[in-house]
């Protein structure tokens, strides 16, 4: 869509109602989130000895983009999957992309963002 001084970004979609929600400009608050969720079947642990059980949590560093600086985060394991809570708001967390989590610089797991 043209005619805007700043680019439009997709913030959310409603497939049932056939609606796309957009925000104007990179600083639109709808583009920033502090949490993401990964469904149980899309969690991949590299270190099984560290994998979380339901109700457990773990302080880690996480990234959602290739070469993004590691972000201080916390994993929360629940029955249907896992929440990742970032210490700082993250730009454009996108369904279908991967999140990867680390202890220090060691990659210990990843998952597809839901």
MOWOWO-V576555 format. One record per helix or strand of 2 or more residues. SS is the DSSP state (hx for helix, st for strand). FROM is the first residue (numbers start at 1). LEN is the number of residues. If there is no record, write none. Layout:
SS,FROM,LEN
SS,FROM,LEN
//
This chain:
st,8,7
st,19,6
hx,29,3
st,32,8
hx,40,3
st,43,3
st,57,7
st,71,8
st,81,11
st,98,6
st,106,7
//
